[in-house]
Amino acid sequence: MKTKLPYKIISRLRSNAPTRETGGWGRRHEPCSGGESEAVGYKSVCIFVQNGLADHVELFKEIAKGIFKIQQNVGMKYPLLVFGFGNTDHLQHENKYFEFGFVNDSYKYKKVADTIARISGDTPATPAIIPQLFPKTDMRSFYHGKTKIDKDDLLVIIGREDEVFLNESLQGKIRGKLKKQILSVEIGEDEVAFKTKERVFEYKSIIRK
């Protein structure tokens, strides 16, 4: 099973990333004063992983490597957060995040992969429903000051083919520019499919047990 993130996907997500300029974030191809180079990358990276995929560590390593390639020119510190989902009405997480940027972070891909595997766990959930885009919290220190998904974030959704859904309450939340900034990783029996803008989301209601 091939698990390496294709370069065309990395290139596409990099081209969709915002450009950071003095005083804020702009879009790509905007001129910079003084001929300075532009810093390109996402403000945050949020990874959503389906429950029961703990044995896919090698895939998670390749995903982490790909993220670092996408973010290699970000030019600022950014948080990377990992959330689990299955059949709960909340995202599963560890109340902490990785802080990357400014230095070469690529050697840390194993730590990211291990965290994804740990949060995913060994207990499968089918169907698996993403209940929310960001956990409810009043403590900004948990997530680098984040309290919601930003329009300049990169979202990575990892799950088995045909098993991942969004909560019905999220209809209309993923649209426009944000939809182009989602990497969907679908694990099939024989191969892994990496999708971006062509990903079509389906919705289900969460049944509380």
N, C-alpha and C positions, 0 to 999 in steps of 0.2 A: 504494500500500500504506500503510494507516494504521499509524503506529508509536507514537502517543502513548499513554502508560500511562493507562488509564481512571481517573477519579476514584473510582469505586466500589471498584476494586482498591486504590488508595492508602488509602482510608478503612477498608477491611476489614483491611489489614495494620497500619494504625495502631491500630485497635481491639484487635488481637491482641497488640500490643507490651506488654512489661512496664512497670510504673511504678516509677521510682526514688525511693526514700525514704532518709532518713538511716539509715545502717547497713546498706544492702542494697537489693536489688531486690524489689519486690512485684508483685502483679497490679493491673490497673486497678480503679478504683472503691473502693479501700481508702481510708479517711479519712486525711487528713494533719493532724497536730497544728498548732494555731494558725491554721487556715484557709488555710495556704499552698497554692499551686498545685502540682500534681504534674508531674514531668518524665516524659514518656512517650517511649520509644524503645528500640531494640535495642542490646545491649552491643557487638555487632560486626555487620558486613555482609560476607558471603562470596559472591562472584560466581563461578559456574562457567560457562565458555563452551566450546562445542564447537569443535574445530579446523576451520579453513577458512571462517570467517565474517568475515574481516578487512574485507570490503567493506560491512559493515552498520554503519558508524560512526554514521549518523544515528539508527538504532535504538538504539544504545548510548548516545547522547546523551540520548535520551528516557528510557531506563531510569535513567540517572544522575540526571536531573532528578527523576524520580519517587522515587528513594531519598532525595534530599535533602528532599523534601516529607514523606515518611514520618518522617524523622528530625528534623524542624524543631524539635521540642520536647524533644529528648533530654536537654539540660541537662548534658552531660558529654562529654569526649573519647572517641571510639571509633575503632577501626581498620576500614578497608575493604580487603579483600583480594581479589585476582583470581587465579583458577586456571583453567588450560586442561585439557581432557581430549579423548581420542580413542581411540587403540589402545595406549596405554602403561599399565604397571601402577603408575604414579605420577602425581600431579597435576603439571602444568607451571606454573611460577611464576618470579618474579624475585627471590625472597628479600627482598622489601620490601613495604611497605603504605602506604596513605594514612592520615593521622590527621586526622579531622574532629571537629566539635563546638564548642560555645560561641560560635562566630562564624558569620557568614553564609558558608557554603561553596558556595552554589548556583552561583556563577560558575566553579567548578572542574570543572563537568561535562564539559568538553571533554577535560581531562587524564585523567579516569576513562575516558571513551569511547575515547581513543587507546590507553590501556593495555589495555583489553579487546580491541581490535582487534589490537594487537601480539602479545599472548599467544595469541590465537586463531590468527593466521597465515593463510596462503593455501592450505595443504595440507589438503584435506578428509579426514575420517575417518568411514567408515560401515560398520557401526554405530559409534557413539561411546559409550564406556562410562566412567562416572565410577568410578574405581578405589577411591577412598577419600574420606572427608569432610574430611580435613585432612592435609597432608603431614607425614611423620615428621621431627621436628627436635628436637635437644637444645639449640638456641640460642634462648632465649626472646626475645632482642633482635630477632630477625627479624620477629616478628609481634605487637608490643605485649605480649609476654609470653604470647601464646596458644599452646597446644600441642594443642588439640582444639576441636571444635565444642561450643559451650555451649548449654544449653537456652533461653537468651534471645537467641540470634543470629537474624539474618535471612539466609536462604539464597536466592540468585537463580540459577536454572538456565536458561541460554540455549542453544538448539539448534534444529535443523531438526525439523519435525514427523515423528514416527514413527522418528526416528534415535537418540534418546537413551535409554540404559539405565543402570541401576546395577549395579555388580559384585555377583555373587551373595553375596559375603561381607558385603554391607551389608544383607541381609535382616533385618528386625527393628530396624534402627538408626533408621529414620525412622518415628516413631509418636507418638501423643499430641499434646502441645502443639507439639512441633517441626514436625509435619506442617502445622499451621496457620500456620507462619511461613516458608513456602516460596513464592516467586514463580517460576512456571515460564513461560518465554517461548518459545513454539513458533512457528517461522518456517515458514509454508506458501508455496505458490506465489503465492497472491493476497492473503494477509492474515497478520497476526501475531496469535496468540491468547495472551492473558495469563490464566493460571490460578493459583488458589491451592488451597484445600482439595479441589477436585474433581479434582486431578491424581492419576492412578493410575500408579504406577511399575512398570516391568517390569525383570527382572533377566537378566543374561547373564554367563557366565564369560569372563574375559580369556584370550585365546589368545596365549601368548608365542611370538614368532617367532624 
